[in-house]
Amino acid sequence: MTRWARLCRPGPVGRRVGLEVLAVGLPLLAVLMSYPPSPWALPVAIAACLALPLRLRWPWLAFALCLPALYGGLGWPPALVALFRVGMCAPTVRLVVAAVAAVFLTVQVANQFGMDEVLANQIMSALFSVVVPAGPAALGVLVRLRAELSATLAERDQARRAELHARLDSARADERARITREIHDAVGHNTTLIAVQAAALSATTTDPTARETADHLRRLAKQSLAEMRAALGLTGTDTPQGLPELPALIAQAQAAGVDVEFTPVAATPSPLISRALYRVVQEALTNAVKHAPGAPITVTLTRDAAHIVATVVNGAPTRPPADLTPGGTGLEGLTERVRTAGGTLTTTNLPDGGFSLRAALPAHDPSKVAPTPPTSGGSHPLPTRQ
């Protein structure tokens, strides 16, 4: 299709106006070209044609205005258009039959009082008075039934798609439950072994430092197991970590020998924001210990009228990091968690070799998820930290 043809193609409004012009103009033209059998027949027929737009809202009123024109002999063109609309809008077939019967009676009364014909002509006139109006009325009924059938098929198709989606969601839920159970069984087994062996080491060693380290490992293993169960939805009580547990997390890191400076903030955010803040600081500490061993870490919480901001900055590493596989997805997952909570996450590589992570979260639950994705260090690429 050429560009000119696309520009000239009418839209829905133009198509509706064009059809209405045809529906009114063609009957009016047919009436004006006809020979009126009586002086009043022509104005009545013209009035019936001009009243056809009323059929869009009041089809029976437009049809009734066509009956005097039928009696005058020039009302067939507007009456056929009105009958088509009646057939489309009538709730039952009986009403359509009644409309055809009204046309038949009107024409027959006009024929009886207007002319004296032989019996054969009267029979043909009677057949004409039934067949001609029945055609557009039946066509209108068929159009209505087709529209209802299409709507019914569309509803069935929508219900079928909804059922398919429900089955897929159920299958996904079952698969997630299976994967959750496998993760719990595998990771939970190994974590439990770590806790048991750490407890055995603490009970058998005579070195106080080794005993303290073993006890610390056992506590970490038990805490990791509890967090995993809570994250997987396998715990009986809902005890998620949040902002009140941050001092304990910092103290735990300091007990492990990490140089952490913590600046808290007085705030009581919602549980969603509180858990997100806890996970941000926890992941940032894990990344700093893993990728910048020996570097001092500063954790700062600030607040304004609309946001709670968590900033975690670590300096350059003082010793080479462990041999870790780069390209983890820890920051990606953290970015998604912060975005879900309605906040933004920004990460920056500092000039001195350090690393900065800043998460700005709403002070209250957001009414909806932020429409724009968070940034990660402006135009800088996302660092490959786990």
N, C-alpha and C positions, 0 to 999 in steps of 0.2 A: 504494500500500500504506500502511495506517495505521500510526501509531507503535506501537500495541499489537500489530499483526500482525508488525511487524519484531522487536519484543522477544520474541515467542513463537516466532518461526521458529527451529528448531533449527540449531545449527552442525554442523560435521563430526563432532565427538565425540557430540553428542546424536543425530544422524542414525544413526550407527553403532550406538549403544546401542538406539535404537528398532527398527532392523531386526533386531538380534539378539534382542530380546524377542519380536518377531513370529515369527522363524525357529524359536525354541524353544517359545514359548507356543502357537501355533496347532497344531502337531503334538501337543503334550501335551494340549491341550483335545480334539482329535479322538480321541486314545487314551482319555482318561477318559470320553468320551461313548459309546464303543464297548462292545459286549458281548463279554467275553473267552471264547473257545472252550475255554480250559483254565485251571486255577487259576494256573499260572505265567506265562501269556501277558501279563497286565497288568503285573506288576512288571518283566518283561524289557523291555516296550515303554516303560514310564516311564523305565527306566534308559537306553534308547537315546535318548529325547528329551532327557534331562538331559545326555547326553554329546555333544550336537550342537555346543556351543561348541568342542569339540576339533577340529572340521573346519577352523577358521580356521588352525591350524598343522599338524595331522596329519589331513588329509582322509581318508586311507585307514584310519586307526584308527577314526575316527567311523563310516565306512561299514561296517567289519567288525563293530562293535558293534551295528549295525542288523540284521545277518543273523540272529542268534537270534530277534529280535523278528519278523522276517519268517516264520521257521519257526513261531512261535507264532500268527501270523495277525493281529497288531496292529501290525506294523512298517512298514506302507506310509507313513504320514505322515513319520516321521523319515528313512526310507530315501530318499524323494524329495528331501528337503532335502540329505541327504548326497551323493546322486548329482549334484545340481547343482554342488556344490562340487568333486566329483571331476572333472566335465567341465571346470570352470574351471582346475583345477590340473594335470591330467594332461598330460605332455609330448607324448604321442602319442595318436592315435585308437584304437590297438589296446588301450591300457589302459582306455579308456572302454568299448570293446566287451567287454573282459573283465569289467568291473564289471557291465554289464548281463547278461552271461551268468551271473555269480555269483548275481544276483537271480533269474534264470530258474530255475537249478538248485535254489536253496533253496526257492522256491515250489513247484516241481514235486515235489520230494522230500516236502515237507509235505503236498501234496495226495494223493500216492500212499499215504502212511502214515496220513493223517488221515481220509479219506473214500473211499467207493466210488461214483464217478460214472459216468454213461454216456459214450460216446466223444465225443458232441457237446459235452458240458460240459467234458470234458478238453481238447478242441481250443480252445474259447473261453478256458479258463483259461490255456492255453499262450500264445495270442495276447495276452491281457491281461498276462501276465508279461513279454512282450517289449516291447509298445507303451508301456505305462505307465512303466516305468523308462527307456526310451529317450528319452522326451520331455524331462525335466529334464536328463538327461546331455547330450543334443544342444544344449539351450539353454545350458548352461554352456560347451560348446565354442564356440558362436557368440559368446558374450560375451567369451571369451578371445581369439578370433580378431579380434573387433572392436577390443579394446584393443590387440592387437599391430599391427593395421593403423593405428590412430590414432597409435601411437608411431612407426611407420615413416613415416607422412606428416609427423608433426612433425619427425622427423630430416631428412627430405628438404627440408622447408620451411626448417629452420634452415641446412642446407647451402646451399640456394639463396640465402638472405639473406647468408650468409658469403661466397659467391662474388660476390654483388652488391656487398657492401662492399669486397671485394678489388679488384673492377674500378674502383669509385669511388676507392679509395685510389691505385690505379695511375694513373687519369686525373688525380687531383690532383697526384701526383708528377710526371707528365709536364708538366702545366701550370706547376707551380712551376719545373721545370727550364727550360722555355721562357722564363718571366718572368725567371728568374735570368740566363739568357744575354742577354736583351734589356737588362737593367739593366747587366750587365757591359759589353756592347758600347757602350751609349749613354754611361753615366757614365764608363766607363773611357776612352773616346775623348776626352771633354772634359777629363778629369783629365790624360791624357797630353799633350794640347795645352797645358794650363797649365804642366806641367813643362817641356815643350820650349821654350815661349816664355820662361819664367822663366830657363832655362839660356841662351837666346840673349841675353836682356837682361843677364844677369850677365857674359857674354863680351864684350858690345859697349859697356857703359856705363863711364864713367871715374869716376863718383861712387862712393866706397867705401860710403856708406850705401845707395845704390840697389843696389849689387852684393850687399851683405849681405842686404838685403830679398829680392832675387830668388833668392838661394841658399836662403834660408829658405822661400820659397814653393815652390821646386822640391822641397825635402825634404818639406814638408807634402803636396804633391801625390803624391809617390811613396809616402809613408806611407799616405795615404788610399786609394790604389789597392791597396796590399798588404792593408790592413784590409778593404776591400770584397771582395777575392778570398777572403780567409780566412773572412769572414762568409758568403759565398755558396758556400763549399766548392769553390772553383775553384783553390785553391793546392795545390801538390804536397807541401808540408811543413806540418806543423801547428805554427805558431809564434804562438799567440795571446798577446795582452798580458795581464799579470796584475799582482799586487802588486809584484814586483821591478821592473817597468817604470814604476811611479808616479813615482819621482824624475826620470826622464827626461821624463815628461809635464809635471811641474811646471816643470822647467828649460826645456822648450820654451815653455811659457806665459810664463815670466819673460823669456825671450829676445824674445818678441813684445811686451814692454812691459807685461805684466799684473802688478799688485802682488799676489803670492801668497805667503802664509806657510804652510809645510808642516811638520806635526809627524808623523813616521812612527811605526810601531810594529813591534816585533820579533815577527814571527809567520810561520808557514809553513802557511797554510791549503791546502785541497784546490784543484785546478785550477778547479773550478766556482766556489767562493767567491772565489778570486783574480781570475778574470775578471770576476765580478760587481762586486767592489770597484773594479777599474780602470774599468769602464764607468760606475759611479756617479760617481766623481770626474771622469771625462772629460766626462760629460753636464752635471754641475753647473758645471764651469768654462766650458763652452760657453754655458750659460744665463746665467751671471753676466756674461761678456764681452758677450753679445748684449743683455741687458736692463738691465744696470747698468754701463755703460761708465765706466771710471775709478775704480770702487769697489774698495777693498781686499778681498781674498778670503783667508779662513783655511780651510785644509784640515787636519783633525785626525783621526788614527786612534787609537782606543783599543781595549783588549781586556780582557775579564774571563774567567771560567772557561768561559763558554758562548758568548759572542758576540764578534765583531769589529765595531766601530761606526765608520762613516765619517761625519763631520760636515763639511759645507761651508757656510760662512756668508759672505755678502757684504754690504757696507754699502750705503748709498743711492748712487744714481748721481751722479756729479759733472758729467755733461753729458747732454743728451737722447740717448736711445737712437736707433738707426737706425730708419727707417720699416719696421717688420717686421709681417707679418700675424699677428695674435694667434690663439690657439686651436690651437697645434700639439699634436702627440701625443708629444713627446719624453719627458715625464714619465710619460705613460701606459705607453709601452713600457718605461721604466726600472722602473716599479712592477711590471709583469709579470715582468721579468727577476729582480728581487729576490724576488718571491713564489715564482717557480719554484725559486730557490735556497734557499727555506725561511726567508727573512727578512721584515722589515717596512720600509716606507719611509714617512717622515713629513716633510711640508713645512709650513713656517710663514712667514707674512708678519710681519716684525718691526715693532715700533712706530716705529723710526727710519727706516723706508722700505727696510730691507734684507730679506734673504731667507735662510732657513735650510733646509737639506736634511739629513736624518739617515737613514742606512740601517744597520739592525742585522741582521747576517748571522751564521749559526751558525759557530762556529770550525771545525767539521768538516762533511762532507756530511750533510745531514739524511736520516733514514731514510725520510721521506715528505714530500710537500709540505704546508706548513701548511694546516690546514682552513679558517682564517679569512682573509678578505682583508685586506691591509694598510690602514693608515690614512693619510690625507693631511691633516695639520694638524688632527687631531681632528675637530671638527664643521665646520671651515672648508671652503669649496669649494676644489677643486684650482686653483691659480694657472694662468693661461693662458700657460705658457712652453713653448717648443719644446724 
